[in-house]
Amino acid sequence: MGKRAVPMMTIVLLAATSGLALVVNAASAKLGHRPGHPQAEGPVAATPTPGPASPSLPTSPNSTTSRPSAATIGRPTAAPSATPATSAPALKPGKRLLGPGDHGPQVRALQARLRQIAWMSGAVTDDYGPATTAAVRGFQAKRGIPVTGYVDQRTRQRLEAMTHSPTEAELTNAITPMGNTPGKLDPRCTTGRALCIDKTSRTLRWVVDGKVRRTVDVRFGASYSPTREGVFHVYWKDADHVSTLYGSAMPDSMFFSRGQAVHYSSDFAARGYTGASHGCVNVRDRAGIDRIFSQVHVGDKVVIYWS
């Protein structure tokens, strides 16, 4: 059979088709795919989309906004120069109105006012002694008043502005330093020398010939060991007593009834009325019980009652 002639158009079409295949195969090889095989599935990188533009600071039409350079970020700005302040002149102590060595009702009223704001503790007296001087000095120092220890006009005005006029109860030591208010004094306490102990108000008053010398807070025995009531007498005093039953210290003990005593209690001072004694009359004011202990004699009455 003789050769057939291939038309020119067919030759051109075959050449174009071969060139296209070469381009496709080359592109597939560049992407790592073999021609004739499906592309493997895998993660597709997301095409980043432009986000919202950052807000810019408002500027006037005729101005431009400049950013601080890296060299100036964090550098403190210069403070405006200030005119040096002139110090106020120091206060000078005023004229002495009341001070150490003075006696009388004015001193008692001063002490009562100092006790109202906890600058003094214990009973008020007519004597301006070391305790009053120390209290006045502390009051003055706390409030920027020249510290002298005596009362001048500035000290008096400041103290009176912070306190009220002392009541009769405050001037006569009818209120304890810790705040308990005694009830009516039992008639059995109004004669002679008596430790007058009121279970209702939880107070002890040291009374001599009807005059109250000292008042302190007290607490009593628990329900299983109650403090006895009635009239007793102090039969033994021991300043440094230690309980043989409980091993606890009982300073300033004044025994009045079969092992029950009036004495200082550190537990009462620390925990207050959340605790109780084993029958004794506990006192938490150490200075107060020290003073009472020094004045009470063996044989003095002890009256325990409900007012």
Wavefront OBJ file of the C-alpha trace (Angstrom):
o trace
v 0.000 0.000 0.000
v 1.386 3.413 -0.806
v 1.940 6.166 1.722
v -0.901 8.550 2.339
v -0.211 12.234 2.530
v -0.991 13.939 5.847
v -2.745 17.205 5.433
v -0.827 20.279 6.650
v -3.645 21.341 9.030
v -3.415 18.071 10.885
v 0.306 18.507 11.409
v -0.160 21.953 12.843
v -2.929 20.739 15.192
v -0.775 17.858 16.516
v 2.138 20.182 17.165
v -0.031 22.610 19.117
v -1.525 19.802 21.165
v 1.908 18.374 22.045
v 3.154 21.793 23.138
v 0.188 22.252 25.428
v 0.804 18.849 27.026
v 4.430 19.737 27.606
v 3.418 22.946 29.376
v 0.902 21.102 31.595
v 3.396 18.352 32.511
v 6.064 20.891 33.317
v 3.701 22.791 35.615
v 2.642 19.578 37.346
v 6.255 18.554 37.908
v 7.009 21.950 39.418
v 4.128 21.531 41.896
v 5.220 17.999 42.831
v 2.367 16.142 41.186
v 2.747 13.396 38.654
v 0.579 13.743 35.628
v -2.328 11.413 35.529
v -2.656 11.096 39.399
v -5.170 12.934 41.580
v -3.795 15.617 43.915
v -3.584 14.492 47.582
v -5.790 16.286 50.117
v -4.143 18.321 52.847
v -4.306 21.616 54.731
v -4.843 24.559 52.566
v -3.103 27.772 53.428
v -5.672 30.478 53.984
v -5.318 33.463 51.832
v -4.803 36.451 54.173
v -7.575 38.971 54.034
v -6.970 42.565 54.876
v -8.314 43.530 58.325
v -9.870 46.778 59.368
v -7.557 49.711 59.324
v -6.154 50.840 62.685
v -7.891 53.938 63.963
v -5.807 57.013 63.631
v -5.691 59.980 66.000
v -7.790 62.849 64.751
v -5.773 65.552 63.132
v -6.625 68.910 61.802
v -6.699 69.295 58.053
v -3.519 71.351 58.117
v -1.464 69.213 60.473
v 0.268 65.865 60.353
v 0.576 63.239 63.095
v 4.066 62.102 63.958
v 4.945 58.979 65.963
v 7.525 59.109 68.802
v 10.840 57.651 67.902
v 12.157 54.521 69.637
v 14.814 56.598 71.339
v 12.232 58.726 73.149
v 9.802 55.974 74.258
v 9.942 55.467 78.039
v 12.127 58.522 78.587
v 10.732 60.705 81.420
v 9.524 64.076 80.396
v 10.995 67.107 82.039
v 8.901 68.392 84.908
v 8.091 72.050 85.004
v 10.277 73.961 87.348
v 8.606 74.760 90.663
v 9.228 77.544 93.060
v 10.703 76.165 96.317
v 8.041 76.068 99.061
v 8.791 78.027 102.183
v 8.389 76.029 105.424
v 5.818 77.220 107.941
v 7.248 78.630 111.154
v 7.381 76.152 114.039
v 4.604 76.407 116.623
v 5.627 77.769 119.986
v 4.251 76.393 123.266
v 1.495 78.459 124.804
v 1.111 79.697 128.344
v 0.854 76.968 130.989
v -2.730 76.585 132.215
v -2.488 73.239 134.034
v 0.495 71.004 134.613
v 2.578 68.688 136.810
v 2.148 69.292 140.508
v -1.342 70.776 140.218
v -4.268 69.349 142.196
v -8.030 69.625 142.176
v -11.208 69.092 140.136
v -9.710 70.596 136.959
v -7.104 67.843 136.942
v -9.799 65.212 137.480
v -11.820 66.595 134.559
v -8.701 66.608 132.373
v -8.005 62.969 133.198
v -11.627 62.022 132.500
v -11.431 63.595 129.043
v -8.113 61.853 128.316
v -9.669 58.556 129.385
v -12.608 59.079 127.002
v -10.193 58.907 124.048
v -7.993 56.158 125.568
v -4.995 58.321 126.417
v -5.324 57.321 130.094
v -6.501 54.205 131.860
v -7.496 53.447 135.410
v -9.190 55.724 137.903
v -9.219 59.491 137.632
v -7.729 61.496 140.516
v -7.115 65.094 141.534
v -3.336 64.784 141.091
v -1.410 65.892 137.993
v 1.390 63.319 138.233
v 3.693 61.407 135.849
v 0.835 59.407 134.290
v -1.101 62.565 133.408
v 2.039 64.249 132.094
v 2.803 61.269 129.846
v -0.781 61.191 128.570
v -0.747 64.909 127.723
v 2.621 64.573 125.968
v 1.309 61.701 123.857
v -1.863 63.625 122.980
v 0.181 66.668 121.941
v 2.664 64.693 119.829
v -0.141 62.873 118.005
v -1.714 66.157 116.933
v 1.322 68.267 116.113
v 1.088 70.432 119.220
v 4.365 71.439 120.922
v 5.105 68.592 123.334
v 5.417 70.019 126.827
v 3.427 67.715 129.111
v 1.433 70.648 130.456
v -1.877 72.010 129.158
v -1.870 75.281 127.189
v -4.785 76.919 125.396
v -4.163 75.037 122.126
v -4.057 71.668 123.938
v -7.199 72.434 125.912
v -9.201 73.525 122.874
v -8.199 70.471 120.857
v -9.005 68.074 123.714
v -12.376 69.690 124.403
v -13.263 69.516 120.701
v -12.664 65.746 120.717
v -14.456 64.897 123.982
v -17.620 65.620 125.952
v -17.998 67.173 129.368
v -17.235 64.413 131.902
v -20.272 62.880 133.557
v -20.630 62.354 137.281
v -20.016 58.639 136.752
v -16.773 59.364 134.887
v -15.560 61.815 137.527
v -16.277 59.388 140.368
v -14.831 56.291 138.675
v -18.224 54.611 138.463
v -17.421 53.400 134.928
v -14.723 50.819 134.434
v -11.765 51.533 132.156
v -12.985 48.722 129.884
v -16.485 50.166 129.577
v -18.785 48.194 131.924
v -21.341 50.299 133.780
v -21.941 49.207 137.380
v -25.432 48.756 138.747
v -26.803 49.885 142.071
v -24.376 49.565 144.973
v -25.454 46.863 147.426
v -26.298 48.330 150.890
v -23.882 45.857 152.497
v -21.053 47.617 150.637
v -21.798 51.076 151.978
v -20.152 50.574 155.365
v -16.582 49.661 156.209
v -14.163 48.289 153.630
v -15.623 46.047 150.927
v -14.910 44.438 147.602
v -18.367 44.978 146.109
v -18.823 42.523 143.195
v -21.896 42.910 140.968
v -22.683 39.865 138.816
v -25.276 41.764 136.765
v -22.920 44.454 135.477
v -19.813 42.254 135.827
v -17.944 44.857 137.853
v -15.949 45.008 141.050
v -15.882 48.210 143.101
v -13.433 48.769 145.904
v -15.463 50.764 148.426
v -14.256 52.397 151.635
v -16.878 53.937 153.961
v -19.355 54.201 151.103
v -16.946 55.906 148.696
v -15.910 54.063 145.506
v -12.125 54.077 145.218
v -11.679 51.863 142.162
v -13.834 50.037 139.609
v -12.720 47.164 137.344
v -14.302 44.610 135.013
v -14.673 41.026 136.248
v -15.854 37.639 134.999
v -17.024 34.625 136.970
v -17.044 30.832 137.070
v -18.638 28.647 134.438
v -21.979 26.937 135.032
v -20.247 23.806 136.337
v -18.118 25.829 138.801
v -20.105 28.971 139.689
v -18.750 31.816 141.796
v -20.472 31.754 145.178
v -22.748 34.618 146.220
v -23.135 36.257 149.604
v -20.955 38.063 152.121
v -17.420 36.741 152.722
v -14.142 38.046 154.074
v -10.615 37.991 152.684
v -8.776 35.296 154.643
v -5.505 35.134 152.669
v -3.560 37.277 150.188
v -0.849 36.032 147.823
v 0.690 38.377 145.235
v 2.363 35.582 143.236
v -0.019 32.669 143.686
v 0.014 29.696 141.281
v -2.921 27.287 141.216
v -2.026 23.814 142.565
v -4.999 22.314 140.667
v -4.506 23.888 137.236
v -0.929 25.161 137.317
v -1.999 28.629 136.156
v -0.677 31.902 137.535
v -3.069 33.878 139.772
v -1.353 37.212 140.513
v -2.780 39.447 143.243
v -4.932 36.680 144.688
v -7.316 37.624 147.520
v -9.008 34.417 148.759
v -12.485 34.737 150.240
v -14.312 31.348 150.075
v -12.807 27.826 150.068
v -10.256 28.388 147.338
v -12.194 31.007 145.379
v -10.320 34.283 145.028
v -10.306 37.645 143.319
v -7.203 37.794 141.099
v -5.727 39.031 137.825
v -6.316 36.753 134.819
v -4.188 36.967 131.669
v -6.755 34.747 129.933
v -9.517 37.250 130.723
v -7.291 40.057 129.438
v -6.676 38.162 126.181
v -10.062 36.512 125.478
v -12.563 38.602 127.389
v -15.941 37.070 128.118
v -15.504 34.189 125.672
v -13.961 32.267 128.577
v -14.772 31.742 132.239
v -13.030 30.969 135.497
v -13.177 27.856 137.698
v -15.106 29.841 140.301
v -12.744 32.729 140.970
v -13.469 36.377 140.247
v -11.176 37.245 137.321
v -9.911 40.801 136.739
v -8.352 41.884 133.403
v -7.126 45.351 134.415
v -3.646 44.622 135.771
v -2.970 48.161 136.999
v -6.383 48.269 138.634
v -6.047 44.976 140.518
v -2.492 45.876 141.562
v -3.814 49.036 143.152
v -6.716 47.267 144.854
v -4.485 44.440 146.119
v -2.157 46.957 147.759
v -5.055 48.510 149.710
v -7.157 45.491 150.700
v -6.488 43.974 154.136
v -7.125 40.469 155.391
v -10.562 40.601 157.015
v -12.098 43.077 154.540
v -15.594 42.197 153.275
v -16.303 40.608 149.907
v -19.925 41.093 148.792
v -21.056 39.173 145.695
v -24.593 39.884 144.492
v -26.938 40.614 141.582
v -27.914 44.285 141.266
l 1 2 3 4 5 6 7 8 9 10 11 12 13 14 15 16 17 18 19 20 21 22 23 24 25 26 27 28 29 30 31 32 33 34 35 36 37 38 39 40 41 42 43 44 45 46 47 48 49 50 51 52 53 54 55 56 57 58 59 60 61 62 63 64 65 66 67 68 69 70 71 72 73 74 75 76 77 78 79 80 81 82 83 84 85 86 87 88 89 90 91 92 93 94 95 96 97 98 99 100 101 102 103 104 105 106 107 108 109 110 111 112 113 114 115 116 117 118 119 120 121 122 123 124 125 126 127 128 129 130 131 132 133 134 135 136 137 138 139 140 141 142 143 144 145 146 147 148 149 150 151 152 153 154 155 156 157 158 159 160 161 162 163 164 165 166 167 168 169 170 171 172 173 174 175 176 177 178 179 180 181 182 183 184 185 186 187 188 189 190 191 192 193 194 195 196 197 198 199 200 201 202 203 204 205 206 207 208 209 210 211 212 213 214 215 216 217 218 219 220 221 222 223 224 225 226 227 228 229 230 231 232 233 234 235 236 237 238 239 240 241 242 243 244 245 246 247 248 249 250 251 252 253 254 255 256 257 258 259 260 261 262 263 264 265 266 267 268 269 270 271 272 273 274 275 276 277 278 279 280 281 282 283 284 285 286 287 288 289 290 291 292 293 294 295 296 297 298 299 300 301 302 303 304 305 306 307
